Amino acid sequence: MKNSSIDTHMGSIAINQDVIAQYAGSVAVECFGIVGMTVANVRDGLVRILKFDSLSKGINVSFSANHKLILDFHVIVAYGVSIVAVADNLIGNVKYKVEQFTGLEVEKINIFVEGVRVID
């Protein structure tokens, strides 16, 4: 993965995209209505929930032409909740916390709902 760098008066700070993805994933699973992160296995149509230590596989981090973050989330939502409300909550929380954590501006957050689960 590519590193993002921030130049300061004392030098340069490089942030690996995996670190951003792991942090964004940990913020996302704390949001109301998110059951978990997933990687869609297009080959056989199966979707599985990722364990906490591999949350970054459910997130794609890229940079726009003007060096702002673009985050793609693949999530499973809880049955019976409004997907729009869950998405708004996820976008707000992730945007704020990732910008505070990295010092980089988030330009866009794309959410791909890969499934719905009933939670016990």
N, C-alpha and C positions, 0 to 999 in steps of 0.2 A: 504494500500500500504506500501511497504517497504521503510525505510529511508536509505539514503546513508550517510556515515560519512567521514569526512576529519579530520585527526589529525594534529594539528598545535602545535607550541611550547607553545601556551597559552591555549590549550585545544582542544576539539573536536567540530566540526560543523556538525550538522545533517541536511540533505536536504531531504524533503519528495518528493516522485516521482510525486505526484500531482502538486507540485510547478514547477518541471521541465517540466511536460507535459503542464501546462498552459502557461508557458513562451515560450516553443517551438511552441505551437499553435498560439500564438500571433505573433511570428516571421514568421510562415508559411503563415498566411493569408495576410501578407504584401508583399509576393513574387509575382512577375509578373506571371500571368496565373493561379493563384489559386483563384477559386471562393469561396471556403469554405472548411471546415472540415466536415466530415460526419461519422456516425456510420452506418455500413451496417446492416440492420435488415434482417438477413437470413431467419427468420421465414416466412415473407410474401414478401420478395424480394424488399422491399421499401428502398430507400436511401433518407435521408433528410439532409439539411444543418443545422449545429449546430449554435446556437446563440453564440455571443462572450463570454458570461459568462460560457459556457459549452464546450469550445474548447478541454479541456483535455480528453473528452470522445472519441475523434477521434484519440487519440494518445496512444500508449502503450509504457511505459518506462520499460526497464528491464536492468539487468546488466550481462555482460559476466563473464566467470570464472576468468578473470584477472581484475575484478572490473571496466570495462569501460562501458559506456552507449550504449545501443542499443535502437533506436527509430523507431517505426512503425507508419507511417502516413496513414490515410484514407482520401483522398482528392477528390474534384471535380475540374476539370480543365475547363478553358474557351475554347469554341469552336473555332477552327481555329488556335490554337497555337501548336507549336511542343511540344509534351509530354516530349521528351528527354530534350529539352531546359528548360522546366519548372522544371523537376526533377533535372537537374544539378544546376539550380539556387536555388531551395529549399534546396538541400543538402549542397551547399556551404554556404548559409546564415545561416541556422540552425546550422550547425557544428561550424562555427566561433562564432556565438553569444551565443550558449548554453555553449561552452567551456569557453568563457570569463565570462559568468554569474555565472557558477557553479564551475569552477576550475577543473571539471572532463573531462576526454578525451572521445570523442564520437568515438566508434569503428565502428558502422554501422548504416546507416539510410535506412530503407525499406519504399518504397512508394507504396501504393495500390491505383490506380486510380479507384474510385467507380462510376464515371460518368462524363459526359461532359455537360456543360450548355452554352447556348448563353447568353452573357451579353449585356444589353441594352446600 
